[in-house]
Amino acid sequence: MSEQSVVPIDQILPNKLPLVALMGRPIFPGIFTPIMIGNPNDVKVVDDAVAGDGLIGLVMLINETETPTIEDLYKVGTVAKIVKKINLPDGGVNIFISTLKRFKIKKTLNPSDPIVAAVEYLEDEGDNTSEVKALTRALISEMKQISENNPLFSEEMRLNMINIDHPGKIADFIASILNIDKTEQQKILEILNVRKRMEQVLIFIKKEQELLRIQKKIQKEINEKIEKSQRDYFLKEELKAIKNELGLATDAKSSEYQRFKEKLDEFKFEGEIKETVDQELEKFKLMDPNSSEFIVTRNYLDTIVSLPWNDPEPEYFDLAKATSVLEEDHYGLKDVKSRIVEYLAVRKLRKDTKGSIVCLVGPPGVGKTSVGRSIARALGKEFFRFSVGGMRDEAEIKGHRRTYIGAMPGKIIQGLKIVKTKDPVFMIDEIDKMGSSFQGDPSSALLEVLDPEQNYSFRDHYLDLPFDVSHIFFIVTANTLDTIPLPLLDRMEIIQLPGYIDTEKLEIAKRYLIPKSLEKSGLKKHQVKYSKDALLYIANGYAREAGVRTFEKNLDKINRKLAKRIVETEETAPAPEVPKNGKAKETKAKDVKAKEPKSKVPEPVEKFSIEKPQVEEYLGKPIFPEGEVKKADRPGMSVGLAWTSLGGDTLVIEAISLPGKEGLTLTGKMGETMKESATIAMTYARKLAAEKYGVSTEWFEKNHIHLHIPEGATPKDGPSAGITMATALLSLIRNKKITDRLVMTGELSLTGQVLPIGGLKEKTIAARRNHAKHIIIPKQNTRDLDEIPDYVKKGIEFHPVERFEEVIALALPG
């Protein structure tokens, strides 16, 4: 073959190329190098190329992906000739390539699997000027300096660099071996002007030289500090120093320090807080990570950065929406909802979130906690609840000092860490059940938390920094106000939640309890139907308490029994016949017709209708039999109204006389105040009996009177049973029964005055549950009648009295 017929390969390159996506760096022209190919699609491209002309296009990925398309590739790449291919055990291939020329993608022929494109080959520009020659010398000279001081540059690399005869290829070769970012390498690949390309490479060489200079400086400084015996320590220090020069984190401690510093800088602290935080941060920086104090300081800083120090956003809520949320979540409680909405309206009008402390008081099971959740939902705020019932340690509220092992913040700071906002709704449950011990008095600790004049700079013992908790909307709950310290009570807005009557319980059961109980028991919504009579029977016969918790437990009990019945029915039903060896049993045509409709009809759901007989079947005999009411059906008996932590209740007073020594015996676990009321009642009843009814002193001298209040194991106290006890004693002395369906409440003074009492609403509800028709109340409590809903008062006649003589006229007429 003649010399004229030999054509260089780079002049007969095809216009159409299959492309291989490079996951790492771009590959420059004029280089002989191995490449590992693992992607099955790329392996196929290589196999096809080897079978053909052996040419492939190498283009770097813009964003690395497992299934790239042509859109994921840069536009400029390098055409390469596959010199050798070695198959690998894992299905991939190792190829040796000789790169030839730059190209640019002009048109997509196949976007993926395999990627094929029409390409345009790119030529170097301006490669024969004097400036280029000067730059060539400069590049070779600078690279010699780098290679002499860097063992990573082999002798072969140095020889290759000197023997390359084309300026553009020298720039390409140097760019390929320098430790620079792959995107920068791609930019160099795309530069066609040789002078500009060489200038860019020269800049990177200078940067590499600067890094080497810093490295030498670091090594020199460290070598002066250490000895040969500290080789291991030297290696670690060298690594740290290098990372410091490059601005990288050296270890976990440095990373933590940086995180704390950035977070604390965001808060823009001032004054005492800034001074304390800066001191702790500096101490943390200098500490040995293995010291015990290091963990204490780290936890302290972690607590500080976790708290919401910045002021909350301006509050916005819709009063109509708040009202609808309260109506949606709770039935009845009209006065309570009205009070809460009024409270929110004032809060919105003042545009002030401070000084918000509400105390919800009522018997168990009336919905205090759920009202608190509804308030949070109505305001669109985070909700956090914790109970202080039985709490004896002040540190539970105000935290432990950091000097103690295992110290931690109090509940207030812990709650703020959890909700991550400065203006949440906090519910403090069972505030009336706090205790006190040698560890402190938690109720006193709560004074600072709940006092609007102090809580803008609340100091937790652990934090020991002023923190503003005045934006928190505090809601506290209690069953009774009697055990709450007066200074604490003085800081709160009291909202009473009364008990429910049977008709209210009926509605609550329909709307909330039954759906909730059915879901808990795994029953479908329409699977169980309770009649009105059945629900009233449960309310009156099994759950007469003020709340609805026992009512719900009874519903759960019934639904569990129904669930058990359903499961037992399903388990005892015959199982479908399974064909042996997977072969279906031969069936006659008529059998198929008979069975076909059954397979299409859904399995019927067993439904239950709960009436009064079913209630007794599932719950047993009622605890409170129908018709059983507390009544005074013989002389010496009267019925009073009491208020307990469980709500209102009826109280039967019994008195009998026995021949014997004059005196009065009291039983029924009475408190000191009640015993005093009984003594007053006896004195005034004796006086009235002598003056009005002519009972001689001799009768009292020859009879011993015993006064008892049934349910003797239950503690009772308070003065409001005064007129009830006096009425029972006069009924005994006169041997006359009191008026039927009459109940009473009122404190009796020694001069016969009837003094006001508390809890009239709860007591009226208790009287209604006891089917009372008449209630004697102190005249000064007449104003409280307006707070009692009309449906509670319906059918009951109230008799306000000022003196005990009026009570006797109503209870023992004639």
PADREN-267791 format. One record per residue (C-alpha): x, y, z; residue in one letter. Coordinates in steps of 0.5 Angstrom, whole numbers, plus 500, padded with zeros to 3 digits. Each point is the difference from the previous one (the first is absolute). Layout:
XYZA ...
END
This chain:
500500500M 503507498S 501505505E 495505497Q 495495502S 501500507V 495505504V 501502507P 494497504I 498507503D 498502493Q 495494498I 496501507L 493498499P 494506501N 496495504K 503498507L 497495505P 501504507L 502497506V 499504507A 505502504L 499499508M 506503502G 505505496R 500502493P 506497496I 504504495F 502499493P 507497499G 500495506I 501493501F 496497506T 496495503P 492500501I 496496504M 493499497I 495497505G 493503497N 497494496P 497505495N 508503499D 502493500V 496499494K 502506496V 508498501V 498493498D 497503493D 506505499A 505494501V 496497495A 500506495G 505505499D 502500508G 498508501L 496502506I 498507502G 502502508L 496505503V 499502507M 494500504L 497507502I 496496506N 502493502E 494495499T 500493498E 496500494T 502506496P 497503494T 504505495I 496506504E 505498506D 506501496L 505506499Y 500502493K 508499499V 503494500G 506496498T 500494494V 504494502A 503494496K 499493504I 507497500V 498494505K 494497503K 501495506I 493497503N 499500508L 497495504P 495505502D 497501493G 504506499G 506502496V 506503500N 502504494I 507503498F 499506496I 503505496S 497507499T 500504494L 496506499K 495505503R 493500498F 494503501K 493497500I 496503494K 493496500K 497494504T 499494496L 498495506N 499504507P 502493504S 501493500D 505501496P 501507499I 502502493V 501507498A 503504493A 506503502V 505506498E 507499501Y 504506503L 507503498E 504504504D 501507499E 506505499G 505494502D 506503497N 501507503T 506502504S 496501506E 498493499V 507498500K 502504506A 494497504L 502493498T 507501503R 497503506A 495495501L 506494500I 504504504S 495501506E 498493499M 507498501K 500503507Q 494497502I 502493498S 507501503E 496501507N 495495499N 501493500P 493498497L 503503493F 504494497S 506500496E 495498494E 496506501M 506504499R 502497494L 493500497N 499508501M 507501497I 499496494N 493503498I 502504494D 493504500H 499506504P 492498501G 502493502K 504502505I 495505503A 495494500D 505495503F 502504506I 492502501A 499492500S 505499506I 499506504L 495499506N 495505498I 492500500D 497496495K 496506497T 506504500E 503494495Q 494500496Q 501508499K 507499498I 498494495L 495505497E 505506499I 502499492L 505506500N 507497502V 502507504R 494500504K 500493502R 508500502M 499507504E 494496504Q 504494501V 506505502L 495503506I 499493502F 507498501I 501506504K 495498505K 503493500E 507504502Q 496504505E 497494503L 507496500L 503506504R 495500505I 501493501Q 508501501K 499506505K 495495504I 505494500Q 505505502K 496503506E 498493502I 507497500N 503505504E 495498506K 500493500I 505494501E 501494496K 497496506S 493504498Q 500497493R 492498501D 499507503Y 503504495F 496496494L 494502504K 502508501E 502500493E 493498497L 497505505K 504506498A 499498492I 493500502K 500507504N 504503494E 494498495L 495502505G 497493501L 498497507A 505496503T 496496505D 493499503A 501505505K 502505495S 494498496S 496501507E 503507501Y 499502494Q 492498500R 499503507F 504507498K 496501493E 493498504K 502505506L 502506495D 493499497E 497502506F 503506501K 501500508F 501506504E 502502507G 501494505E 497495495I 506501495K 505501505E 498493504T 499496493V 507503497D 504498507Q 497493499E 501499493L 508502501E 500495505K 497495496F 505502495K 506499504L 498493504M 502493499D 495496497P 502495505N 498504506S 494499504S 498508500E 501499492F 493496500I 497505505V 502506496T 498497493R 493498503N 499507503Y 502504493L 495495496D 494502505T 501507499I 501499492V 493496500S 496505504L 496505496P 503507502W 497504494N 494504501D 494496497P 496502494E 494505501P 494496503E 494499495Y 494496501F 493500498D 495501505L 494497496A 505494499K 502499507A 492500502T 499494495S 506496502V 497500507L 493499498E 503494495E 504497506D 495501506H 493499501Y 496505505G 505504505L 497506497K 502504506D 507498499V 501501493K 497507500S 505501506R 506498495I 498503494V 499507504E 507499503Y 503499493L 496506497A 503504506V 507497498R 499502492K 498507502L 506501504R 504497495K 504498507D 502492501T 503502507K 496498507G 496494497S 499495505I 493496500V 498495506C 495495498L 496497506V 496495500G 499492502P 503495496P 498498493G 496506498V 505502495G 505505503K 506497496T 497500494S 497507501V 508502500G 501496494R 495504496S 502507502I 507498497A 497498494R 495506500A 506504500L 504496496G 506499505K 504494502E 498497506F 504497506F 497496506R 503498506F 497498507S 502502507V 496495504G 504497505G 506505499M 504501506R 507503497D 501507498E 505498495A 495497495E 497507499I 507504501K 505495498G 506497503H 507505501R 505497495R 505498506T 495494501Y 502494496I 494498495G 497508501A 495502495M 495506499P 493500503G 494498496K 499507498I 507501496I 499492498Q 493502497G 503506496L 505496497K 495495498I 495505496V 506504498K 496506500T 499506505K 493500501D 497493500P 494498505V 502497506F 495496504M 502498507I 496495503D 498498507E 502506503I 496499506D 504493501K 507503501M 504498507G 506503503S 506497504S 507501502F 501501492Q 496506500G 493503498D 498499493P 494505501S 505505502S 504499494A 494501496L 499507503L 506503495E 498496494V 492502501L 501507502D 500505494P 504505504E 506495501Q 500495494N 503505495Y 506498503S 499493503F 507497502R 500492500D 505497504H 504496495Y 500506495L 501505505D 499506495L 493504499P 495497495F 494503498D 494496501V 495505501S 498498492H 497493503I 493499500F 499497507F 494495501I 500497507V 495494502T 497498507A 495496503N 499505506T 503507502L 500498507D 507498500T 503505495I 504505504P 497507500L 506504497P 500495494L 492500499L 501508500D 504500494R 495496496M 493501496E 495494503I 495497495I 496495504Q 498494496L 494496503P 497493499G 496498495Y 492497501I 498494497D 497504494T 507503498E 503493501K 495497495L 503506495E 507499502I 499492499A 497501493K 505505497R 507498503Y 500494505L 496495496I 504501493P 507500504K 498494504S 498496494L 507502496E 504498506K 496493500S 501499493G 493501498L 497503494K 496507501K 493497498H 501493503Q 497502507V 494504502K 499502507Y 493503501S 498506504K 497496506D 507495500A 504506501L 496504505L 500493504Y 507500500I 501507502A 495499506N 501493502G 508499499Y 503507499A 497505504R 507504502E 500507497A 505499494G 499495495V 506496501R 497494503T 494500495F 506499494E 503494504K 493497500N 499501493L 507497499D 498494504K 494499496I 504501493N 505495502R 495495502K 497501493L 507500497A 501493503K 493497498R 502502492I 507497501V 497494503E 495499494T 505501495E 505495503E 494494501T 498501493A 502494495P 506502496A 499499492P 503494498E 507500497V 501495494P 506495501K 506501495N 498507498G 494496495K 493503500A 495495502K 495498494E 494503501T 493499496K 497506496A 494500505K 505501506D 504506497V 493503498K 498500508A 507502502K 501506495E 495505503P 503499507K 507502498S 498506497K 496503506V 504503506P 500496506E 495503505P 502505506V 497498506E 496506503K 498501508F 495504503S 501501507I 494501504E 499500508K 500493500P 506499497Q 504505504V 498496506E 502494497E 507503498Y 501504506L 497496506G 495503505K 500508500P 504503506I 495505501F 493496499P 494504497E 496504504G 506500506E 500507502V 503503507K 494502504K 497501507A 495495501D 500501507R 500504506P 508502502G 502500492M 501506495S 504501494V 505505498G 504502495L 508499500A 506502495W 506496499T 506499496S 495495496L 495505499G 493501503G 497495505D 494499504T 501499507L 495496505V 501502507I 497495506E 498501507A 497496505I 499501508S 502494505L 498501507P 506501505G 505505501K 499507497E 505501494G 501500493L 504495496T 503502493L 502494495T 501500492G 507502500K 499508501M 505505499G 501505506E 496505496T 494496500M 501497507K 499508502E 494501495S 497494503A 501503507T 497506498I 494497497A 499496506M 500506505T 495504495Y 495494499A 500499508R 498508500K 495500495L 497493503A 499503507A 498507497E 495499494K 498492502Y 500500507G 505494501V 502500507S 507500502T 499493504E 499497493W 507502498F 503498507E 497493499K 502498493N 507499497H 500503492I 504496495H 501504493L 503496494H 501501493I 500494496P 506498496E 504500506G 507498497A 499507495T 504506504P 495506500K 501507502D 497507499G 495504503P 495500495S 496494503A 498504506G 493501499I 499493497T 503497507M 495505504A 494498496T 502493501A 500501508L 494504500L 496494496S 503495505L 498505506I 493501497R 499493497N 498502494K 502499492K 503506496I 496502494T 501495494D 505501494R 503506504L 508501501V 504506503M 506503500T 503506505G 504501506E 497502506L 502505505S 499500508L 495505499T 496496495G 502504494Q 501496493V 507502497L 502499493P 503494497I 505498494G 499495494G 492502499L 500498493K 503493501E 496499506K 494501496T 502495495I 501495505A 493502503A 497499493R 503493499R 497498507N 493502497H 499506505A 494505499K 502505505H 507503502I 501505506I 506504499I 502506504P 497507497K 507503499Q 501494495N 494503496T 505503495R 504493498D 493498497L 501504494D 507496499E 496493500I 497498493P 492500499D 500493498Y 503498507V 495504504K 494498496K 495496505G 504503506I 497505505E 506504504F 498503506H 505505503P 500501507V 503505505E 499497507R 499493502F 493501502E 498500493E 504494498V 495496506I 494503497A 502497493L 502494503A 496498506L 494504499P 494501505G 
END
